């Protein structure tokens, strides 16, 4: 009993910002009691009017006190909501929780762009992300600390974050070349430390998700220590995700070692409950397909009744999809997975300035040709939309446009 009393008193400690609103609410209740005590008596009409005014004042003060008290609670648990009306916060949270259940499959920058657009319409998002990354900061951390690569996971976490902008920028902050942490991002280091503290990569992601107040969840496709291997058309092969594009050879297929990693239960559960499943956008062989090489994930997607959509890249990627048309991308997906993995393919039909295309062509990156007839012959329906944009001279996916395109498929369910 004493412990309960002590816990209650903690709410009145200085600096919490609750006491004033509790006092204001209590004052409103007192006014209500005083005003209603004589409201029905047969006193002089002027006194009755005064009592009525006291009651009205009590109601207004009580509502104001409760509203401010609730805002104080929300500001503590949802820091990004400061300065926002309570009704707007509640409405947004409720609306997002009613949004469609969407699973995205991939990795890299393309997927994080899509997630940043989708989170404005639904919080029922599950990003299934590859852990085959072996280059850059992720690769170094993987070798030094024997952890799964955090890079793609970090990008998706930041994309879904509802935390303040400063917190998101902190996770994306990258140390410069003169630092001992040269090339590492703060987010990668944070996830690595959390993994060492918890002893579990999956738990580390969940704890990091709480810090960033995610609208949805980020799930590794497998917790196995997998390595991506490329088998080229000339019979040669290369080991390591970061090495694959450098060879600049025609890829016949890719595989994982070990060959049959187990899927994470959360990924399978999310796919099973999904209304829409989206593959991409992102690097075909190094971001999307590695997830499909986890057999259980491919099987779960294949038997799912959800709408299955592939978002094709706007440009070919040197060292991976040189000379590929849209149908070539789809053939590669089907070859590495299952014939029932796709229903629709979203293809960009927006114009790209000629000077941008000329600059990209110098690196052998060209517009992906929309060979619609061949796509339809593969049993996949084509959706042509303008979802590209130019940012700092680089072709990007427009997060808002792409999100609206994906959400439009809900009408098909």
C-alpha positions, -999 to +999 in steps of 0.1 A: +000+000+000+029+023+009+046+015-024+014+024-043+012+057-025+048+065-032+043+057-069+014+081-071+034+109-054+061+105-081+037+121-106+039+153-085+077+156-085+090+190-098+096+194-135+073+167-148+048+193-160+017+175-147+009+192-114-004+225-128-029+207-151-041+184-123-047+215-101-065+232-130-087+201-135-094+199-098-104+236-098-128+229-126-144+201-106-148+223-076-165+250-097-189+223-111-198+211-076-203+247-063-223+257-093-246+227-094-252+227-056-279+255-058-287+254-095-321+238-090-331+258-060-358+285-061-334+314-055-334+348-071-330+345-109-297+365-109-281+340-085-293+311-107-276+328-137-244+332-117-245+295-107-250+285-144-220+307-154-199+289-126-210+255-140-200+265-176-167+279-164-161+247-144-167+226-175-144+248-197-116+247-171-120+210-166-118+203-203-087+226-207-070+209-177-076+174-190-065+184-225-033+199-213-026+170-190-031+145-219-008+166-241+019+165-214+017+127-214+018+125-252+047+148-254+067+124-231+058+093-250+056+108-285+083+135-286+076+144-322+041+155-313+051+187-295+030+216-306+005+195-324-032+195-314-043+165-293-072+157-316-049+158-347-025+133-330-052+109-320-069+112-355-035+106-372-027+076-351-061+061-355-062+066-393-027+052-397-036+021-377-065+015-400-043+016-431-037-014-454-013-041-443+017-037-467+049-058-469+078-045-488+107-068-499+141-056-508+169-033-495+190-003-504+180+033-511+150+025-534+131+006-506+137+033-480+122+059-504+091+038-508+088+034-471+091+071-464+061+077-486+039+048-474+043+057-437+021+088-443-008+066-451-005+035-429+014+022-399+008-014-409+040-017-428+065-045-426+098-041-445+115-074-451+151-066-457+182-085-470+212-091-448+236-101-476+254-068-477+291-072-475+306-038-485+313-004-469+305+002-432+282-028-430+309-051-444+336-039-420+313-042-389+303-077-401+339-088-402+351-070-370+322-078-347+306-109-363+272-092-366+248-092-395+252-061-418+231-032-404+232-008-434+200-016-453+182-022-420+193+012-408+180+030-439+146+013-435+144+022-398+151+058-405+126+059-434+098+046-411+109+067-381+083+090-365+111+105-343+122+141-346+143+151-377+174+155-356+172+119-344+168+106-379+198+128-391+218+114-362+213+078-373+223+088-409+254+108-397+286+094-413+320+100-398+346+117-420+378+103-433+399+118-406+380+100-378+388+067-363+353+057-373+359+067-409+331+057-432+309+044-405+274+058-399+262+064-363+232+042-370+253+013-380+274+016-349+243+020-327+227-012-341+260-031-337+263-020-301+227-030-294+234-064-309+264-069-286+244-057-256+213-078-263+231-107-279+205-108-306+204-089-339+166-092-342+161-079-306+185-051-314+164-040-343+132-040-322+149-019-294+162+005-320+127+007-335+114+019-301+141+047-300+130+059-335+092+055-328+086+035-360+054+035-380+056-001-389+084-027-385+117-037-401+124-074-403+156-091-416+146-118-441+169-143-423+191-143-392+216-166-410+251-153-417+246-155-455+269-145-484+257-136-519+274-154-548+271-144-585+274-170-613+282-153-646+272-164-681+309-171-689+310-197-661+330-176-636+317-166-602+322-139-576+316-141-538+303-110-519+275-086-526+298-056-530+320-074-556+292-084-579+286-051-598+324-045-602+329-075-625+307-059-652+298-093-665+264-108-676+248-125-645+233-159-651+220-163-615+229-156-579+228-178-549+233-177-511+258-196-490+247-214-469+221-224-495+189-228-474+189-202-446+158-201-424+134-172-427+126-151-397+091-160-382+081-124-381+087-121-419+066-151-426+038-138-403+038-104-420+036-119-455+008-142-444-012-113-431-004-088-459-029-072-483-003-059-506+033-073-512+058-050-529+091-062-544+115-033-549+124-008-560+161-015-557+190-034-571+176-065-588+204-091-579+218-076-547+188-061-529+156-079-540+165-114-551+186-122-520+153-121-500+136-145-525+165-170-522+152-176-487+129-205-497+103-200-470+098-164-480+093-172-517+068-200-508+049-178-485+046-150-511+036-175-538+007-188-518-004-155-504-037-140-516-023-105-514-018-082-544+018-088-555+035-058-571+070-053-586+083-018-589+108-018-617+138+006-617+138+036-640+174+030-652+195-001-658+222-007-632+258-011-645+273-045-635+238-060-627+212-053-653+231-039-683+208-039-714+178-053-694+143-045-704+114-046-679+106-082-690+142-092-684+139-079-648+107-100-643+123-131-659+152-129-634+127-126-605+107-156-616+139-176-623+150-172-588+117-176-571+082-189-582+059-183-611+032-170-588+054-143-572+039-114-592+006-100-603+015-065-614+046-046-626+047-008-621+067+009-648+078+045-650+065+064-680+076+099-670+101+118-691+137+122-681+156+152-694+180+144-722+210+159-705+205+136-675+202+106-698+233+115-716+253+118-683+239+084-672+248+068-705+285+076-699+284+049-671+264+026-694+232+032-675+201+035-698+164+038-695+147+005-689+127-004-720+090-011-713+084-041-735+048-044-725+038-073-747+065-095-734+056-086-698+020-096-704+031-129-720+047-137-687+013-134-670+021-100-653-001-070-658+016-037-665+008-004-647+024+026-663+028+057-641+051+087-637+069+082-604+104+095-612+120+128-602+153+146-606+171+156-573+206+172-575+210+159-610+202+123-600+171+102-611+151+092-580+118+076-572+092+101-560+082+088-525+047+104-525+038+094-561+050+058-556+031+054-523-001+065-539+004+041-568+009+012-543-021+022-522-043+023-553-040-015-555-061-018-524-091-013-547-083-046-563-088-066-530 
